[in-house]
Amino acid sequence: MPNKATVRGVLVDATLAPVAAGKIVATLQGSDIFDGGVRVVTQKVEATTNAQGEWALALIVNGEGETAGTSWTIEGYNQYVAKVFEAKALFLASGLEITLGDLEKTSAQNLKAAREAGLARLILAADYDSYQAMPENQRRQNDLVVVKP
């Protein structure tokens, strides 16, 4: 069973007002290497925003395989089912909690590092101990850990 990370955010409209009762849809595409070989991984996860526009989703961490090639697309819709945003090719490098904005900033680097095992991945953590507490199969010797208080 793959590990999961909590990705969270706030859905806002063009005036930066929070969107209550909006919908967030996350779609996983690709494959990863787990014990027993290559496995095609697909999943769709949905959440509804609260009155402050906040949402959170538990998404599969696709950094378990040495040559992981999976990515998430996250879309946000307002209460009238009009698309508010779309974030493509997001790569979750670890099981640590992360906000969507931070994930977008680091995802391209992490996706490239996942495909090329010799490259370093950039991982944001609240403290170094939380990174060390991750399962060994999610950590790599060449990970760059940024402690973000």
N, C-alpha and C positions, 0 to 999 in steps of 0.2 A: 504494500500500500504506500503510495507516494506521500511525502509530507506536504503540508499546506502552509501558506503564509496569509496573514490578514492584510488586504489592501483596502485603504479607506480614502474618503475624499468628501468634498462638499459640492453638490450640484447647484450652480448659479446660472441665472439667465443673463442676457446682454447688459442689463442694468446692474449686475452683480447682486441681485436679490436672490436669496435661497429659493430653490424649487422644491416645494413640499409635494409629496405623493408622485414624484418622478420615478423613472425606472432606470436602473443600471443593468446592462447586459454584458457579460464577459464571455468570450469565446476562445477556447484553447485550440490551437492548430499545430500539427507536426508530430514528431516522434521523439523518443528518448531511449537511452539504454539503461535498463534495469537488470537485476539478477535474472539470468535466463535468456538474455538477448535483447534484440530491438523490439520495441512495442510501439504501435501507433497509438497516440493519445489524443482523444477528443473529449471535450466537455463544454457545456454551456451552463453558466451560473447567472442567476438574476437576483436583484435586490430592489427594494422600494425605499426611496428617501424619506426621512422623517420630516417633521415640521420645520427644522432648521436646514434642510437640504442635505443632511449628513447620511452617508451610507458606508457599509463595510461588507467585504466579500472574503470568504476563505477560498483561496485559489491554489491549485496544485503548483508546487515548487518544481520547476523543470531544470534545476541545476544538479540533479542527482547523477546523471550520466556524464561521462567524461566528454562526450561529443553531442551533448543535448542540442536539439535543433527545434525546440518548440517555442511558441510565442503566444501571447494573449492579445486580443483586441478587446478594448473596453469602450462601450458606447453609452451615452446618457440621453435619455428622452424626458421631455417635460410631461406634465399631466395630460396633455392633449396628444401625446405620442408623436411629437415633432422632435427630430434629432437635435440635441443641443451641442454635443461634441462626440468625437471619435478619436481614440488613441490606438495606434496600430503597432504591431511588432514589439510588444513589451515583454521583456525576459525577466523572470523572477529568479534571482541568483541564490537566494537563501530563504529559510523559513522565518526570518525576522519580520516584524510588522513594518509596513511602509505606507506612506501616503502616495496617491497617484502622481502628484507633481514631482516628488523625489524619484519615483520609478521611471517617469518619462525622461528625466535628466540623465539617469545612469543606464537605461535599458540598452541603447545601441552599443555601448562599450561592452556590456555584459553579454549581449547576444554574440558579438564577435569573439569574445573570450571563450564562450561555451563551445563554439564551433572549432576553435583552434586552442586545444588544451594547453599549449605552451604559453598563452597570453594570460595576463593577470585579470581577475574580475574585480570590480569596484563594489564593495558591500558597505552600506550604511548601517551602523549599529548604535544603540543608545550607550553602550559601554562594551569594552573588549570581552568581559566575562560572558555577556549574552552571545557573542560570536563563538567563544570557546565552548559554550553549552550546546551548540548545534551538533547533530549527529556527525560522526567523522566522515561519512560518505558525502556530506554537503560542503565540507571544507577542503580547500586545496592549499598546497604549500605556497603558491604564488598569488593568493588572494590579497588584495589591498583593502584593509578595513579602515573606514573613516568613522571615528567616534563622533556622533552628533548629539550633544546634550539636549 
